[in-house]
Amino acid sequence: MADGAAHDTGESGAGDHRRAGLDRRHFLGAATGIAALATGLTGCDVIGGSPRGRRPADPLAAERDRPGSPGWRLRATGPPDAIEGYPDRVSVLPGEEFGLHVSTTAPGFRVSAYRVGWYGGAQARLVWRSDRLTGRRAPAPHLLPKTRTVRAGWPRTTAVRTDGWPPGAYLLRLDADHGHQRYVPLVVRSPIAAGRTVLMHAVTTWQAYNAWGGHSLYKGRDGSYATRSLAVGFDRPYDATGAEKFLVYERALVVLAERLGLPLAYTTSVDVHRDAAALRGATAVLSLGHDEYWTPQQREHVTRARDAGANLAFLGANACFRRVRLDAGPDGALPTVTCYKTAYREDPRFAARHEAPTHDFRAPPAADPESSLTGVLYEGYPTDAPYVVHGAGHWLFEGTGVRSGDAFPHLVGVEYDRVTPEAPTPAALEIVAHSPLVCRGRASHADSAYYTVPGGAGVFATGTMRWVEALMAGTRDNGRNHGLDRRTGAFVTRTTENLLRAFAAGPAARHHPAPEPNARRVYGG
């Protein structure tokens, strides 16, 4: 999102964009810049990350047949300080240990670890539960004045080993003696990505918006942009339910992918940043509903995966918009997400010319608009508009019954992307949905687009932030949020199923011909 005084808009926690809006001229003239498989596949011919003619064994196949645990949802959160916590690792491998730091006003509490999935409709399974633990009220957080970074600094409450925990997205539910609850999200990452569709959880973006302790990358305790944090750390709880960004923008896609039975792997934006091999051999990489904050290393590693044949899907809007840096946290284990934004000249690392500026990728200096990777360009906030199908015959829409011009109310919002032919845009790109809208009084369009690269990978971007939310439109978990109805939910679900199945089959251009470029024709160029 663009900068400004963030506020609750009713759009699932989206903040205010005072500066971005529809004006693209400020960056269109800016300058732009833009392996072998791991263990077990040596000496084999490789197609899409797996030995020729067969897929690698799916370690999650048996997990999907286990019974679910319908009681995973929160029943009562209570006051903000009733119970809250955070892990001392962003993610762990199966079998590794992490520490849990908890503060509560109750005399005791328990921890329940739920793995999110389909599980016959239950949508989660209880994998582990702690004994009763003694509750303590942790000390107040402290603020680092130079960057206005909030650090909880709580002592470790307990250590948890993940023996027997399958890779996946987990919600640790804290249940206090007085009945109040909170979530703590944790990703148990997959040891390898080869032959699998990788779900890349956007933890850097979760943290950017996290206002726990009164500060986020958008505002300070007084609510102003001027007092915002310049760096935010993972050594603190998340605000609200404790897992709001995951629940709104990611959970529904996890549930769908698990229901389809695809070979899956789990990772985070931090792990992709740290490990050049994190995506090696993947058949597809999924960026979920709100994935705004990327390091240059993460972008480089995702681009390399694409060029090696991994299909990419951007299932939201505003992806890869902010360039951030991961700095070491106080104990070295938990990183700090640094993004000075408009104050990038004040960043000591930039001033010393040691690092690229931590601001929008598209902005000079070191301009590198996200469209060279995503195919689309973030344009504005807020909007609410119908999603309009442009290319009904595209393979993505097979089985949906749509015709060109069909519209799905409220599916475009609250942020949106569009194809911008003047910006760096892949040549072989096809607009498949072209949705008229009005944002801040100005007319524009949101676009869904698909392109391929010479290595065979396909790349799809929805162009709207509500795509993942719409997977549960009309259900108990979404109701009529934003006015999304069951017809819209059915359309988005079938389209996403087509996408995931096609992308899981290997480089998409091999079984779906390269698209017919139409961007300049659609925009009259």
Secondary structure, 3 states (H helix, E strand, C coil): CCCCCCCCCCCCCCCCCCCCCCCCHHHHCCCCCCCCCCCCCCCCCEECCEECCCCCCCCCCCHHHCCCCHHHCCCCCCCCCCEEEEECCCEECCCCEEEEEEEECCCEEEEEEEEECCHHHCCEEEEEECCCEECCCCCCCEEECCCCEEECCCCCCEEEECCCCCCEEEEEEEEECCCCEEEEEEEECCCCCCCCEEEEECHHHHHHHCCHHHCCCCCCCCCCHHHCCCEEECCCCCCCCCCHHHHHHCHHHHHHHHHHCCCEEEEEHHHHHHCCCCCCCCCEEEECCCCCEECHHHHHHHHHHHHCCCEEEECCCCCCCEECEEEECCCCCCEEEECCHHHHHHCHHHHCCCCCCCCECCCCCCCCCCHHHHCCEEEEEEEEEEEEECCCCCHHHCCCCCCCCCEEEEEEEEEEEECCCCCCCCCCEEEEEEEEEEECCEEEEEEEEEEECCCCCEEEECCECCHHHHCCCCCCCCCCHHHCCHHHHHHHHHHHHHHHHHHHCCCHHHCCCCCCCCHHHHCCC
